[in-house]
Amino acid sequence: MTDTPRPDSTERERAPEPADGSGGASRRAVIAALGGATLGAAALGLSSGPAATAAGRNDAAPARQAADCVLTPEQTEGPYYLDLETVRKDITEGKSGVPLTLRVKVIDTATCSALPGTAVDIWHCDALGVYSGYVAGGSTPDTTFLRGVQLTDSGGVAEFTTVYPGWYVGRALHIHVKTHVGGTVANGKYHGGHVSHTGQLYFPETYNSRVAALAPYRNNTATRTLNARDGIYRNGGSSTLLTLTQVGSDLGKGVTGTVVLGIDPDAVP
């Protein structure tokens, strides 16, 4: 397939950089180095509770709270990002595939509190492994499918209507994500602020195998890379493995995917 993106040497894991530029171990780097533990069920539950109680930056915070509020490891932006900043919930633009409702909750790991008004910026390939804006490695910004920005609500949740992504050579199925803090929305675009997190979201292999057997995914001739064989996934990807819920008895009717991103809103990775 001539327009299928190929792995680029830029799509490699990069180590988190100290937020203060000092070259020392930043809070983000130290916690990420601990293995990128997944955030606890209380944070994922999309509701308030003891784990969501603000605790400031007190090192003596309860152990459970510390386990629930872990910085999500940074992962590479990859070669297919476009700075479109288009604010929209439905990013399908008619692309076919298994419907996916994606719910991303963003929390401040310093306080364990939800972060409303945070811009969640996502982009991913279609069922055949093609990214909008790129054909055979070249930029063609006239296409914008499967890209969009949503602001988190009062509970820190941003929701998108999209489709289950496909795959291309060398990469497991994934969705790219950035969070932006401090900007504003005008004329359907997100402006200003700064990027506070760059990462990727992944899918359980049990679902990947079932989706791969469905149309149009079964027309994707690229060899599918499993999560365990993806070098980027192996560097913290398990912390952003989506929790999937099938909509009905027929997988083709869609799934809902949820994940929690723990960020430092003041960081500039």
MARVO-407684 format. One record per residue (C-alpha): x, y, z; residue number from 1; chain; residue in one letter. Coordinates in Angstrom, 2 decimals. Layout:
<pts>
<pt u="X" v="Y" w="Z" nulo="NUM" miro="A" vogu="A"/>
...
</pts>
This chain:
<pts>
<pt u="0.00" v="0.00" w="0.00" nulo="1" miro="A" vogu="M"/>
<pt u="1.66" v="3.16" w="-1.19" nulo="2" miro="A" vogu="T"/>
<pt u="0.30" v="5.59" w="1.35" nulo="3" miro="A" vogu="D"/>
<pt u="0.85" v="3.53" w="4.48" nulo="4" miro="A" vogu="T"/>
<pt u="3.19" v="5.38" w="6.88" nulo="5" miro="A" vogu="P"/>
<pt u="6.43" v="3.60" w="7.61" nulo="6" miro="A" vogu="R"/>
<pt u="8.29" v="3.63" w="10.91" nulo="7" miro="A" vogu="P"/>
<pt u="10.47" v="6.66" w="11.25" nulo="8" miro="A" vogu="D"/>
<pt u="13.70" v="6.86" w="13.19" nulo="9" miro="A" vogu="S"/>
<pt u="12.19" v="9.72" w="15.17" nulo="10" miro="A" vogu="T"/>
<pt u="9.51" v="7.45" w="16.66" nulo="11" miro="A" vogu="E"/>
<pt u="11.64" v="6.25" w="19.55" nulo="12" miro="A" vogu="R"/>
<pt u="11.24" v="6.57" w="23.28" nulo="13" miro="A" vogu="E"/>
<pt u="12.92" v="9.64" w="24.70" nulo="14" miro="A" vogu="R"/>
<pt u="13.87" v="10.01" w="28.33" nulo="15" miro="A" vogu="A"/>
<pt u="11.91" v="12.60" w="30.33" nulo="16" miro="A" vogu="P"/>
<pt u="13.83" v="15.81" w="30.82" nulo="17" miro="A" vogu="E"/>
<pt u="14.11" v="17.69" w="34.13" nulo="18" miro="A" vogu="P"/>
<pt u="11.43" v="20.35" w="34.27" nulo="19" miro="A" vogu="A"/>
<pt u="13.90" v="22.86" w="35.69" nulo="20" miro="A" vogu="D"/>
<pt u="16.56" v="22.16" w="33.04" nulo="21" miro="A" vogu="G"/>
<pt u="19.14" v="21.54" w="35.73" nulo="22" miro="A" vogu="S"/>
<pt u="20.15" v="18.10" w="34.50" nulo="23" miro="A" vogu="G"/>
<pt u="19.18" v="16.61" w="37.88" nulo="24" miro="A" vogu="G"/>
<pt u="16.42" v="14.09" w="38.46" nulo="25" miro="A" vogu="A"/>
<pt u="13.10" v="15.92" w="38.21" nulo="26" miro="A" vogu="S"/>
<pt u="9.99" v="14.78" w="40.06" nulo="27" miro="A" vogu="R"/>
<pt u="8.57" v="13.61" w="36.71" nulo="28" miro="A" vogu="R"/>
<pt u="11.68" v="11.61" w="35.79" nulo="29" miro="A" vogu="A"/>
<pt u="12.00" v="10.00" w="39.22" nulo="30" miro="A" vogu="V"/>
<pt u="8.40" v="8.79" w="39.38" nulo="31" miro="A" vogu="I"/>
<pt u="8.37" v="7.66" w="35.74" nulo="32" miro="A" vogu="A"/>
<pt u="11.52" v="5.66" w="36.43" nulo="33" miro="A" vogu="A"/>
<pt u="9.68" v="3.70" w="39.09" nulo="34" miro="A" vogu="L"/>
<pt u="7.91" v="1.83" w="36.33" nulo="35" miro="A" vogu="G"/>
<pt u="4.98" v="4.05" w="35.37" nulo="36" miro="A" vogu="G"/>
<pt u="2.52" v="2.28" w="37.64" nulo="37" miro="A" vogu="A"/>
<pt u="-1.09" v="2.52" w="36.56" nulo="38" miro="A" vogu="T"/>
<pt u="-3.32" v="4.94" w="38.37" nulo="39" miro="A" vogu="L"/>
<pt u="-5.65" v="3.44" w="40.94" nulo="40" miro="A" vogu="G"/>
<pt u="-9.28" v="2.51" w="40.52" nulo="41" miro="A" vogu="A"/>
<pt u="-10.44" v="5.50" w="42.54" nulo="42" miro="A" vogu="A"/>
<pt u="-8.87" v="7.88" w="40.04" nulo="43" miro="A" vogu="A"/>
<pt u="-10.21" v="5.92" w="37.08" nulo="44" miro="A" vogu="L"/>
<pt u="-13.73" v="5.80" w="38.46" nulo="45" miro="A" vogu="G"/>
<pt u="-14.55" v="9.24" w="37.05" nulo="46" miro="A" vogu="L"/>
<pt u="-16.03" v="10.28" w="40.39" nulo="47" miro="A" vogu="S"/>
<pt u="-14.83" v="11.99" w="43.52" nulo="48" miro="A" vogu="S"/>
<pt u="-13.62" v="9.99" w="46.50" nulo="49" miro="A" vogu="G"/>
<pt u="-10.89" v="9.77" w="49.13" nulo="50" miro="A" vogu="P"/>
<pt u="-8.17" v="9.30" w="46.52" nulo="51" miro="A" vogu="A"/>
<pt u="-9.25" v="12.52" w="44.80" nulo="52" miro="A" vogu="A"/>
<pt u="-8.82" v="14.64" w="47.92" nulo="53" miro="A" vogu="T"/>
<pt u="-6.17" v="17.31" w="47.50" nulo="54" miro="A" vogu="A"/>
<pt u="-3.06" v="16.60" w="49.53" nulo="55" miro="A" vogu="A"/>
<pt u="-0.74" v="19.34" w="48.40" nulo="56" miro="A" vogu="G"/>
<pt u="2.90" v="18.35" w="48.06" nulo="57" miro="A" vogu="R"/>
<pt u="3.24" v="16.72" w="51.46" nulo="58" miro="A" vogu="N"/>
<pt u="5.70" v="13.82" w="51.30" nulo="59" miro="A" vogu="D"/>
<pt u="3.79" v="12.16" w="54.16" nulo="60" miro="A" vogu="A"/>
<pt u="0.65" v="11.66" w="52.04" nulo="61" miro="A" vogu="A"/>
<pt u="-1.07" v="8.28" w="52.59" nulo="62" miro="A" vogu="P"/>
<pt u="0.40" v="5.34" w="50.71" nulo="63" miro="A" vogu="A"/>
<pt u="-2.83" v="4.68" w="48.83" nulo="64" miro="A" vogu="R"/>
<pt u="-2.93" v="8.23" w="47.54" nulo="65" miro="A" vogu="Q"/>
<pt u="0.68" v="7.98" w="46.38" nulo="66" miro="A" vogu="A"/>
<pt u="-0.19" v="4.81" w="44.44" nulo="67" miro="A" vogu="A"/>
<pt u="-3.18" v="6.48" w="42.79" nulo="68" miro="A" vogu="D"/>
<pt u="-1.33" v="9.61" w="41.69" nulo="69" miro="A" vogu="C"/>
<pt u="1.64" v="8.59" w="39.57" nulo="70" miro="A" vogu="V"/>
<pt u="3.02" v="10.59" w="36.67" nulo="71" miro="A" vogu="L"/>
<pt u="2.27" v="8.92" w="33.37" nulo="72" miro="A" vogu="T"/>
<pt u="5.54" v="8.22" w="31.53" nulo="73" miro="A" vogu="P"/>
<pt u="6.37" v="10.43" w="28.56" nulo="74" miro="A" vogu="E"/>
<pt u="6.55" v="8.72" w="25.17" nulo="75" miro="A" vogu="Q"/>
<pt u="7.65" v="9.88" w="21.76" nulo="76" miro="A" vogu="T"/>
<pt u="5.53" v="12.28" w="19.71" nulo="77" miro="A" vogu="E"/>
<pt u="6.38" v="10.30" w="16.57" nulo="78" miro="A" vogu="G"/>
<pt u="6.69" v="11.60" w="13.01" nulo="79" miro="A" vogu="P"/>
<pt u="3.00" v="12.18" w="12.20" nulo="80" miro="A" vogu="Y"/>
<pt u="1.93" v="15.05" w="14.44" nulo="81" miro="A" vogu="Y"/>
<pt u="0.15" v="18.05" w="12.89" nulo="82" miro="A" vogu="L"/>
<pt u="-0.41" v="21.18" w="14.95" nulo="83" miro="A" vogu="D"/>
<pt u="-4.01" v="21.61" w="13.80" nulo="84" miro="A" vogu="L"/>
<pt u="-5.52" v="22.25" w="17.26" nulo="85" miro="A" vogu="E"/>
<pt u="-9.04" v="21.68" w="15.93" nulo="86" miro="A" vogu="T"/>
<pt u="-11.52" v="21.42" w="18.80" nulo="87" miro="A" vogu="V"/>
<pt u="-14.07" v="18.70" w="18.04" nulo="88" miro="A" vogu="R"/>
<pt u="-15.46" v="15.59" w="19.68" nulo="89" miro="A" vogu="K"/>
<pt u="-16.17" v="13.50" w="16.57" nulo="90" miro="A" vogu="D"/>
<pt u="-12.93" v="13.03" w="14.63" nulo="91" miro="A" vogu="I"/>
<pt u="-13.98" v="10.17" w="12.32" nulo="92" miro="A" vogu="T"/>
<pt u="-14.67" v="12.21" w="9.16" nulo="93" miro="A" vogu="E"/>
<pt u="-16.41" v="9.17" w="7.70" nulo="94" miro="A" vogu="G"/>
<pt u="-13.58" v="6.73" w="8.34" nulo="95" miro="A" vogu="K"/>
<pt u="-14.86" v="3.18" w="8.74" nulo="96" miro="A" vogu="S"/>
<pt u="-13.95" v="0.87" w="11.58" nulo="97" miro="A" vogu="G"/>
<pt u="-15.10" v="-0.36" w="14.97" nulo="98" miro="A" vogu="V"/>
<pt u="-16.62" v="2.67" w="16.74" nulo="99" miro="A" vogu="P"/>
<pt u="-14.57" v="3.80" w="19.72" nulo="100" miro="A" vogu="L"/>
<pt u="-15.72" v="6.17" w="22.44" nulo="101" miro="A" vogu="T"/>
<pt u="-12.50" v="7.32" w="24.09" nulo="102" miro="A" vogu="L"/>
<pt u="-12.64" v="8.84" w="27.57" nulo="103" miro="A" vogu="R"/>
<pt u="-9.41" v="10.36" w="28.89" nulo="104" miro="A" vogu="V"/>
<pt u="-9.31" v="11.57" w="32.48" nulo="105" miro="A" vogu="K"/>
<pt u="-6.53" v="13.99" w="33.41" nulo="106" miro="A" vogu="V"/>
<pt u="-5.39" v="14.47" w="37.01" nulo="107" miro="A" vogu="I"/>
<pt u="-2.75" v="16.57" w="38.73" nulo="108" miro="A" vogu="D"/>
<pt u="-0.42" v="14.12" w="40.44" nulo="109" miro="A" vogu="T"/>
<pt u="0.60" v="16.73" w="43.01" nulo="110" miro="A" vogu="A"/>
<pt u="-2.93" v="16.99" w="44.38" nulo="111" miro="A" vogu="T"/>
<pt u="-4.72" v="13.89" w="43.02" nulo="112" miro="A" vogu="C"/>
<pt u="-7.35" v="16.32" w="41.72" nulo="113" miro="A" vogu="S"/>
<pt u="-9.04" v="16.29" w="38.33" nulo="114" miro="A" vogu="A"/>
<pt u="-7.82" v="18.96" w="35.92" nulo="115" miro="A" vogu="L"/>
<pt u="-10.77" v="20.68" w="34.19" nulo="116" miro="A" vogu="P"/>
<pt u="-10.11" v="22.81" w="31.13" nulo="117" miro="A" vogu="G"/>
<pt u="-7.06" v="20.81" w="30.04" nulo="118" miro="A" vogu="T"/>
<pt u="-6.80" v="20.34" w="26.28" nulo="119" miro="A" vogu="A"/>
<pt u="-6.42" v="16.69" w="25.26" nulo="120" miro="A" vogu="V"/>
<pt u="-5.01" v="16.44" w="21.74" nulo="121" miro="A" vogu="D"/>
<pt u="-5.15" v="13.02" w="20.00" nulo="122" miro="A" vogu="I"/>
<pt u="-4.22" v="11.61" w="16.60" nulo="123" miro="A" vogu="W"/>
<pt u="-4.01" v="8.09" w="15.18" nulo="124" miro="A" vogu="H"/>
<pt u="-4.01" v="6.08" w="11.95" nulo="125" miro="A" vogu="C"/>
<pt u="-7.04" v="4.56" w="10.26" nulo="126" miro="A" vogu="D"/>
<pt u="-7.84" v="0.86" w="9.90" nulo="127" miro="A" vogu="A"/>
<pt u="-5.28" v="0.45" w="7.11" nulo="128" miro="A" vogu="L"/>
<pt u="-2.48" v="2.21" w="8.98" nulo="129" miro="A" vogu="G"/>
<pt u="-2.74" v="5.59" w="7.24" nulo="130" miro="A" vogu="V"/>
<pt u="-2.44" v="8.95" w="9.02" nulo="131" miro="A" vogu="Y"/>
<pt u="-4.22" v="12.03" w="7.72" nulo="132" miro="A" vogu="S"/>
<pt u="-1.90" v="14.72" w="6.45" nulo="133" miro="A" vogu="G"/>
<pt u="0.70" v="12.24" w="5.20" nulo="134" miro="A" vogu="Y"/>
<pt u="1.07" v="10.25" w="1.98" nulo="135" miro="A" vogu="V"/>
<pt u="4.18" v="8.11" w="1.48" nulo="136" miro="A" vogu="A"/>
<pt u="5.93" v="10.05" w="4.24" nulo="137" miro="A" vogu="G"/>
<pt u="5.11" v="13.50" w="2.86" nulo="138" miro="A" vogu="G"/>
<pt u="2.91" v="16.10" w="4.53" nulo="139" miro="A" vogu="S"/>
<pt u="-0.49" v="16.76" w="2.94" nulo="140" miro="A" vogu="T"/>
<pt u="-2.37" v="18.92" w="5.46" nulo="141" miro="A" vogu="P"/>
<pt u="-5.55" v="18.92" w="3.34" nulo="142" miro="A" vogu="D"/>
<pt u="-6.68" v="15.76" w="5.17" nulo="143" miro="A" vogu="T"/>
<pt u="-7.47" v="15.88" w="8.89" nulo="144" miro="A" vogu="T"/>
<pt u="-9.29" v="12.64" w="9.78" nulo="145" miro="A" vogu="F"/>
<pt u="-8.73" v="11.05" w="13.19" nulo="146" miro="A" vogu="L"/>
<pt u="-7.24" v="14.19" w="14.74" nulo="147" miro="A" vogu="R"/>
<pt u="-8.82" v="16.50" w="17.28" nulo="148" miro="A" vogu="G"/>
<pt u="-8.78" v="18.35" w="20.59" nulo="149" miro="A" vogu="V"/>
<pt u="-11.24" v="18.29" w="23.47" nulo="150" miro="A" vogu="Q"/>
<pt u="-11.15" v="20.21" w="26.76" nulo="151" miro="A" vogu="L"/>
<pt u="-11.68" v="18.22" w="29.93" nulo="152" miro="A" vogu="T"/>
<pt u="-14.95" v="18.81" w="31.78" nulo="153" miro="A" vogu="D"/>
<pt u="-15.38" v="19.62" w="35.47" nulo="154" miro="A" vogu="S"/>
<pt u="-14.45" v="16.02" w="36.30" nulo="155" miro="A" vogu="G"/>
<pt u="-11.27" v="16.16" w="34.26" nulo="156" miro="A" vogu="G"/>
<pt u="-12.64" v="13.99" w="31.44" nulo="157" miro="A" vogu="V"/>
<pt u="-12.28" v="14.58" w="27.68" nulo="158" miro="A" vogu="A"/>
<pt u="-14.39" v="12.38" w="25.40" nulo="159" miro="A" vogu="E"/>
<pt u="-13.87" v="11.60" w="21.72" nulo="160" miro="A" vogu="F"/>
<pt u="-15.88" v="9.74" w="19.09" nulo="161" miro="A" vogu="T"/>
<pt u="-13.48" v="7.90" w="16.81" nulo="162" miro="A" vogu="T"/>
<pt u="-12.73" v="4.42" w="15.46" nulo="163" miro="A" vogu="V"/>
<pt u="-10.42" v="1.66" w="16.67" nulo="164" miro="A" vogu="Y"/>
<pt u="-7.03" v="2.33" w="15.04" nulo="165" miro="A" vogu="P"/>
<pt u="-5.30" v="-0.04" w="12.66" nulo="166" miro="A" vogu="G"/>
<pt u="-1.56" v="-0.69" w="12.48" nulo="167" miro="A" vogu="W"/>
<pt u="1.53" v="-0.31" w="10.33" nulo="168" miro="A" vogu="Y"/>
<pt u="4.92" v="-2.01" w="10.19" nulo="169" miro="A" vogu="V"/>
<pt u="6.88" v="-1.93" w="13.42" nulo="170" miro="A" vogu="G"/>
<pt u="4.24" v="-0.51" w="15.76" nulo="171" miro="A" vogu="R"/>
<pt u="1.55" v="-1.92" w="17.98" nulo="172" miro="A" vogu="A"/>
<pt u="-1.93" v="-0.40" w="17.79" nulo="173" miro="A" vogu="L"/>
<pt u="-1.85" v="2.98" w="19.52" nulo="174" miro="A" vogu="H"/>
<pt u="-3.26" v="6.49" w="19.81" nulo="175" miro="A" vogu="I"/>
<pt u="-0.98" v="9.47" w="20.27" nulo="176" miro="A" vogu="H"/>
<pt u="-1.89" v="12.04" w="22.92" nulo="177" miro="A" vogu="V"/>
<pt u="-0.73" v="15.41" w="24.18" nulo="178" miro="A" vogu="K"/>
<pt u="-2.12" v="17.55" w="26.97" nulo="179" miro="A" vogu="T"/>
<pt u="-2.01" v="21.33" w="26.70" nulo="180" miro="A" vogu="H"/>
<pt u="-2.46" v="23.67" w="29.66" nulo="181" miro="A" vogu="V"/>
<pt u="-3.13" v="27.41" w="29.86" nulo="182" miro="A" vogu="G"/>
<pt u="-4.52" v="28.05" w="26.38" nulo="183" miro="A" vogu="G"/>
<pt u="-7.87" v="29.31" w="25.10" nulo="184" miro="A" vogu="T"/>
<pt u="-10.40" v="28.29" w="22.46" nulo="185" miro="A" vogu="V"/>
<pt u="-11.43" v="30.70" w="19.71" nulo="186" miro="A" vogu="A"/>
<pt u="-13.13" v="29.97" w="16.38" nulo="187" miro="A" vogu="N"/>
<pt u="-12.94" v="26.23" w="16.93" nulo="188" miro="A" vogu="G"/>
<pt u="-9.18" v="26.22" w="17.53" nulo="189" miro="A" vogu="K"/>
<pt u="-7.08" v="25.85" w="20.67" nulo="190" miro="A" vogu="Y"/>
<pt u="-4.52" v="28.63" w="21.04" nulo="191" miro="A" vogu="H"/>
<pt u="-1.58" v="29.26" w="23.34" nulo="192" miro="A" vogu="G"/>
<pt u="-0.63" v="27.51" w="26.54" nulo="193" miro="A" vogu="G"/>
<pt u="2.04" v="24.83" w="26.72" nulo="194" miro="A" vogu="H"/>
<pt u="2.32" v="21.08" w="26.30" nulo="195" miro="A" vogu="V"/>
<pt u="2.45" v="19.34" w="29.69" nulo="196" miro="A" vogu="S"/>
<pt u="2.46" v="15.71" w="28.55" nulo="197" miro="A" vogu="H"/>
<pt u="3.18" v="13.72" w="25.39" nulo="198" miro="A" vogu="T"/>
<pt u="2.37" v="10.03" w="25.31" nulo="199" miro="A" vogu="G"/>
<pt u="0.60" v="7.12" w="23.64" nulo="200" miro="A" vogu="Q"/>
<pt u="-2.41" v="4.96" w="24.49" nulo="201" miro="A" vogu="L"/>
<pt u="-2.55" v="1.21" w="23.80" nulo="202" miro="A" vogu="Y"/>
<pt u="-5.12" v="-1.57" w="23.39" nulo="203" miro="A" vogu="F"/>
<pt u="-5.40" v="-5.03" w="25.00" nulo="204" miro="A" vogu="P"/>
<pt u="-4.24" v="-7.78" w="22.63" nulo="205" miro="A" vogu="E"/>
<pt u="-7.41" v="-9.81" w="23.21" nulo="206" miro="A" vogu="T"/>
<pt u="-9.37" v="-7.01" w="21.54" nulo="207" miro="A" vogu="Y"/>
<pt u="-6.71" v="-6.31" w="18.90" nulo="208" miro="A" vogu="N"/>
<pt u="-6.91" v="-9.88" w="17.60" nulo="209" miro="A" vogu="S"/>
<pt u="-10.69" v="-9.81" w="17.37" nulo="210" miro="A" vogu="R"/>
<pt u="-10.75" v="-6.41" w="15.68" nulo="211" miro="A" vogu="V"/>
<pt u="-8.10" v="-7.52" w="13.16" nulo="212" miro="A" vogu="A"/>
<pt u="-10.50" v="-10.17" w="11.87" nulo="213" miro="A" vogu="A"/>
<pt u="-13.21" v="-7.62" w="11.06" nulo="214" miro="A" vogu="L"/>
<pt u="-13.67" v="-5.40" w="8.01" nulo="215" miro="A" vogu="A"/>
<pt u="-11.95" v="-3.13" w="7.07" nulo="216" miro="A" vogu="P"/>
<pt u="-9.04" v="-4.18" w="9.31" nulo="217" miro="A" vogu="Y"/>
<pt u="-8.66" v="-7.58" w="7.63" nulo="218" miro="A" vogu="R"/>
<pt u="-7.66" v="-5.73" w="4.46" nulo="219" miro="A" vogu="N"/>
<pt u="-4.59" v="-4.33" w="6.25" nulo="220" miro="A" vogu="N"/>
<pt u="-1.69" v="-6.37" w="4.82" nulo="221" miro="A" vogu="T"/>
<pt u="1.00" v="-5.00" w="7.16" nulo="222" miro="A" vogu="A"/>
<pt u="2.39" v="-7.40" w="9.75" nulo="223" miro="A" vogu="T"/>
<pt u="0.80" v="-6.56" w="13.10" nulo="224" miro="A" vogu="R"/>
<pt u="3.25" v="-5.93" w="15.95" nulo="225" miro="A" vogu="T"/>
<pt u="2.15" v="-7.13" w="19.38" nulo="226" miro="A" vogu="L"/>
<pt u="2.42" v="-4.82" w="22.39" nulo="227" miro="A" vogu="N"/>
<pt u="5.13" v="-7.02" w="23.92" nulo="228" miro="A" vogu="A"/>
<pt u="7.28" v="-6.64" w="20.79" nulo="229" miro="A" vogu="R"/>
<pt u="6.88" v="-2.87" w="20.45" nulo="230" miro="A" vogu="D"/>
<pt u="9.94" v="-1.12" w="21.90" nulo="231" miro="A" vogu="G"/>
<pt u="7.97" v="2.03" w="22.68" nulo="232" miro="A" vogu="I"/>
<pt u="5.24" v="0.11" w="24.50" nulo="233" miro="A" vogu="Y"/>
<pt u="7.88" v="-1.69" w="26.57" nulo="234" miro="A" vogu="R"/>
<pt u="9.03" v="1.65" w="27.97" nulo="235" miro="A" vogu="N"/>
<pt u="5.98" v="2.53" w="30.04" nulo="236" miro="A" vogu="G"/>
<pt u="3.15" v="1.65" w="27.66" nulo="237" miro="A" vogu="G"/>
<pt u="1.43" v="-0.64" w="30.14" nulo="238" miro="A" vogu="S"/>
<pt u="0.53" v="2.45" w="32.22" nulo="239" miro="A" vogu="S"/>
<pt u="-1.69" v="3.74" w="29.39" nulo="240" miro="A" vogu="T"/>
<pt u="-3.28" v="0.45" w="28.33" nulo="241" miro="A" vogu="L"/>
<pt u="-6.92" v="1.31" w="27.75" nulo="242" miro="A" vogu="L"/>
<pt u="-9.68" v="-0.37" w="29.73" nulo="243" miro="A" vogu="T"/>
<pt u="-12.16" v="-1.46" w="27.07" nulo="244" miro="A" vogu="L"/>
<pt u="-15.87" v="-2.23" w="27.43" nulo="245" miro="A" vogu="T"/>
<pt u="-17.75" v="-3.74" w="24.51" nulo="246" miro="A" vogu="Q"/>
<pt u="-20.97" v="-1.88" w="23.71" nulo="247" miro="A" vogu="V"/>
<pt u="-23.06" v="-4.99" w="23.00" nulo="248" miro="A" vogu="G"/>
<pt u="-22.77" v="-8.62" w="21.98" nulo="249" miro="A" vogu="S"/>
<pt u="-21.42" v="-7.60" w="18.56" nulo="250" miro="A" vogu="D"/>
<pt u="-17.89" v="-6.14" w="18.68" nulo="251" miro="A" vogu="L"/>
<pt u="-18.58" v="-4.35" w="15.42" nulo="252" miro="A" vogu="G"/>
<pt u="-21.05" v="-2.14" w="17.26" nulo="253" miro="A" vogu="K"/>
<pt u="-18.20" v="-0.53" w="19.17" nulo="254" miro="A" vogu="G"/>
<pt u="-16.27" v="-0.25" w="22.40" nulo="255" miro="A" vogu="V"/>
<pt u="-15.66" v="2.35" w="25.08" nulo="256" miro="A" vogu="T"/>
<pt u="-12.07" v="2.93" w="26.15" nulo="257" miro="A" vogu="G"/>
<pt u="-11.03" v="4.69" w="29.36" nulo="258" miro="A" vogu="T"/>
<pt u="-7.66" v="5.78" w="30.68" nulo="259" miro="A" vogu="V"/>
<pt u="-6.25" v="8.16" w="33.29" nulo="260" miro="A" vogu="V"/>
<pt u="-3.30" v="10.45" w="32.59" nulo="261" miro="A" vogu="L"/>
<pt u="-1.42" v="11.70" w="35.61" nulo="262" miro="A" vogu="G"/>
<pt u="0.40" v="14.90" w="34.72" nulo="263" miro="A" vogu="I"/>
<pt u="2.29" v="17.79" w="36.23" nulo="264" miro="A" vogu="D"/>
<pt u="0.45" v="20.76" w="34.64" nulo="265" miro="A" vogu="P"/>
<pt u="3.44" v="23.04" w="35.23" nulo="266" miro="A" vogu="D"/>
<pt u="5.89" v="20.75" w="33.44" nulo="267" miro="A" vogu="A"/>
<pt u="7.17" v="21.51" w="29.96" nulo="268" miro="A" vogu="V"/>
<pt u="8.57" v="18.15" w="28.80" nulo="269" miro="A" vogu="P"/>
</pts>
